Amino acid sequence: MQSNKPSFTVDEFIDDAHNYALGLPQIVSLRQLLPEEDEPPRLPMRHATFTLSEEAISALSELSELTGEPKSKLIRKLILRATKSVQFDLAKVKTAKAKLPPGGS
């Protein structure tokens, strides 16, 4: 029985790790790896205006083309992921501070 999955060599997969680290995988789909981020939209949404460098605009456009995701959704995912990371770091700091003796640094 044949699989519908694309075939690739181990070497191709390993070489794609660099692309994945840049957020531009050629073999592995971001959607397959990050299903928890494919949540329904959080309504209501508001329009926002911000400024990006030409480099960031190009990277965002390329990432949108490669993943098939709209640029605004990619930006929302990036913001939510960064927020989760910051919250995790803050929790570690709070835990470390709680372990200090009163008046200790």
Contacts in CASP RR format, 6 or more apart in sequence:
PFRMAT RR
TARGET T0000
AUTHOR 0000-0000-0000
METHOD contacts of the structure
MODEL  1
MQSNKPSFTVDEFIDDAHNYALGLPQIVSLRQLLPEEDEPPRLPMRHATF
TLSEEAISALSELSELTGEPKSKLIRKLILRATKSVQFDLAKVKTAKAKL
PPGGS
6 27 0 8 1.000
8 27 0 8 1.000
12 27 0 8 1.000
13 27 0 8 1.000
13 28 0 8 1.000
16 25 0 8 1.000
16 26 0 8 1.000
16 27 0 8 1.000
16 28 0 8 1.000
19 25 0 8 1.000
19 26 0 8 1.000
19 27 0 8 1.000
20 28 0 8 1.000
23 30 0 8 1.000
23 63 0 8 1.000
24 62 0 8 1.000
24 63 0 8 1.000
24 66 0 8 1.000
25 66 0 8 1.000
26 66 0 8 1.000
29 67 0 8 1.000
30 67 0 8 1.000
30 69 0 8 1.000
31 38 0 8 1.000
31 67 0 8 1.000
31 69 0 8 1.000
34 77 0 8 1.000
37 77 0 8 1.000
37 80 0 8 1.000
37 81 0 8 1.000
52 60 0 8 1.000
60 71 0 8 1.000
60 74 0 8 1.000
60 75 0 8 1.000
61 71 0 8 1.000
63 69 0 8 1.000
63 74 0 8 1.000
64 70 0 8 1.000
64 71 0 8 1.000
64 74 0 8 1.000
67 74 0 8 1.000
69 77 0 8 1.000
END
